Amino acid sequence: MTDTLAAADWQAWQRSWDRQQEWYLPDREERFRAMLDAVEALVGPEPRILDLACGTGSISDRALRRFPGATSTGVDLDPALLAIARGHFAGDGRVTFVSVDLRDPGWTGRLPHPTYDAVLTATALHWLRSDELRALYGQVAGVVRDGGVFLNADHMPDPDTPRLNDADRAYRKERQARAKAEGAQDWVDWWGAAAADPVLAGPVAERFTIFGDPADGDHADGEVQPAGWHADALREAGFAEARPVWCSVSDAMVLGLK
């Protein structure tokens, strides 16, 4: 790490990422709590965790505060978010970060451990197409130990409730507009601030090369599926049990038990 990167206030960047995400997901901490409750119930208080599409390490941060005896491997492709994660956890031997592309069929070969007690991810895998996500679930099943758990919290609206979905969407837009008027950052604002920071300018430029500039629009090519689809896909991938364990109107968390 260069002297410039080492001097950055990574905790401040971590907090600002969390606040930006909460602009979209006001119940974000609730889903993290439910996720870690499930981890403790199923694999105990000292899990070996794989933080999948980890971003800045938000899940690892909460997991290690709750479970001091845990360890975590964070994997992601975004160089800017990984820079924040590595800086935030600098000196903490419980955490390792690896740059991987989850679309690469060989990505599991870069992990430091062959299996994990818990594989956790949130608000990330909707970037993948349905066929890519099915393939990923099969790979995840291969690294979750027998008796281990996988949890995915993401956008999973139910297409059978269109009026409810429309009302929730309108309500969320009104709430976001009020928060934005009070100074909250959205996705584009946050990336603009990161790009303007000399410490992160290089990693952000690299990130834009990989994913595109957020200001140009949504570059995701994923397909949002309901929670039942995810549960079925997890069982097909080799999980013995799978079901939703938390939900809001627009989002859900699906658990797969190996």
N, C-alpha and C positions, 0 to 999 in steps of 0.2 A: 504494500500500500504506500502511495506517495505521501510526502509530508503534507501536501494540501488536503488529500483525502483523510489523512489521520487527524487533521485539525478540525474536521467538520463536526457540527453538533448533530450527530446521528439520532440521538433521542428526540430532538426537536422535529427532525424529518419524519421519524416514526409516528410521533403524535399528530403531525399535520396530515399524514396519510390516513390515520385512523379517523380523524375528523372529516376528511373528504369522503371516505367510505360511508360514514354515518349519515352524511347528507342524503345518500341513496337508501341506506339501510338503518333506520333508527332503532331497530331491534337487533342490531348486530351483536351486541354483548350478550343478549339473551340466547342467541343461537350458539355462541361460543360456550356459554355455561352449559347448555343442554348437550353439546358435543362432548365436553370434558366429563360431564356426569356419566355419559354412556361409556366413555373410556374407562373411568374408574370402576364402574359396575362390572364391566366385562373383562378387563385385563389388569386391573389393579392400579395402585398409585405410583408405580415406578416403570412406566411403559417406555419401550423403544419406539419412537414416533417417526414416521415419514410424513413431512409437511409438504404436500403435493401442490405444485404451482404456488409456492410459498409467498411470493411477492416480497414485502418488507419483513416477513416473519411474524405476522400478527398472531397466527395460531401458536407458533412456537413460544412466543413471548408469554402468552396467557397460560400455556401448558406448563412451562417451566416455573412460572410463579406459583401455580397451584400444586405442581408435582416436582419439588426440588430434586428428587432422585431420578427424574426422567432424563432421557437423552433425545435429541431430535436431529434428523437430517432434512434440511430444506432444499428442494429442487425447484428451479425456475429457469426461464430463458432470458428474462428481462434484465439487462446489465445494470440499469439504473436502480431498480428495486432491489436487486441482489447487493449492490453497493451499500444501500441503506441497511439492509439486513446484516451484512457482514460487519459494518461499522457499529451497529446497535449492539451486536453480540460479541464484539471484539474482546478477547480474553476469557470468554466463557467456553471451557473445554467440553461442555455438554452438547454444543451445537456445531454442526458441520453444514456447509452450503455447497451445492454442486450445480453447475450450469448444465442443464439438459433441455432438449426439445422433446416434449412428450409425444410428438408425432413421429419421432425416430423409434423404430421398432427395437433398437438395441439400448434404449435409455436405462433400463434396469441394470445393465452390466456396469454402469458407472457408479452404482450405489456402494457405500462402504460396508453394508451388511446384506446378507442374502435374504433375510426375512425381518419383518417388523411386527410388533404387537398391535400397532394402530397406524393406519394410513388416513390422514385427515386433509380435507380441502374445503375451501369456501369461496363462493362467488368467483369461480375461475373456469370451470370446465365447460360452461356454456359457449366458450369460444370455439369449441370443437364441433365438427359435424357429427351426426348421429353414428355413422359408421366408424369414425375415428374414436368416438367415446366408447362404443362397444369393444373395440380393439384394446383401448386403454383399460377398461374394466377387466378384461382377460389378463392383461399384464399385471394389474394391481393384485388380482387374485393369486398370482404367482409369488408375490412378495409378502402377502399377509400370512402369518403363521397359522397353523391349525388352532382354532379357538380365538384367533385375532379378529380385529374389527376394522371396517372401512366406513368412513362417514363423509358424505358429500352434501354440503349445504349450498344451494344455488337457486337460480330462477327456475321455478317449476310450476307455472300457473296451470290451473285446471281448465281445459277448453270447454268443459261442460257447464261452466258458470259464467257465461259472457257478460251478463248484466252486473254481476258482482265484480268481475274483473275490470269492467269499464269504470264502475264507481270508485274502486280502489285506485285505479290509475289516475283518475281526475283528482282524487283527494291527495295522492302523493305529489302530483304536480303543483297543487296549491300550496302544500306544506313546503316543498322545495323552493317555490318562488318567494315565500315569506323568509325562509332562511337565507336565500341568496341576497335578498334586499338588506339583510342584517349583516352581510359580509362573508357568508359561508362560501367556500370554494367548491366548484364542481370538478369533474374529471379534467376538462380542458384547462380550467384555471390552474389546477394543481400542477399539471405538466408544464404549463407556461412558466410558473414560478420556478420549477425545477430546472427548466432549460436556461433560465436567466441567472441561476446560481453558478458562480465559477467552479464550485466544488463538483457539481453534478452535471455541468454542461457537456462534458465528454461522454459519460455513460448515457445521458439522455439522447444525445445525437446518435449514438450507436443504437439505442432503443428505437428511435424513429426510423432508422434504416431497416431494422428487422420488421417492425409492426406498422410503420406509417405514422404520420403526425396526427394525434388525436383531434386537432382542430380541423382536419380535412374530412372528418366524419367517422362513422363506426366501421372499423376494418375487420370486425369479427365476421366469420362466415359460418358460425355455428347455427344449430337448430335447437330451440328450446323445447324440451319435452316435459310432460307431467311426471309427478312423482311415481306413479304406477309403472310407467315405462322404465324408469331407472331401476326400480325394484326387480322387475322382470329381467332386465339386462344383467343385473348382478347375479341373480340365480342362474341364468344361462352361462355366466362367466365362471361359475364354480362355487359361489357362496351358498352355504347350506340354508341360511335364512336371510331374508331381506325385506325391509318395509320402511315406510316413512315413520320418523320418530319425533318430528317437530314440523310445524308449518305456520305460515301466515297466509294471507290471501294470495300473494304473488310468488312466495318462496317456500321451499320445503327442505328438510334434511332427511336423506335416506341412509339407512344403516345396512351394511352387509356383514353378516357374521360367518366366518369361515368354518 
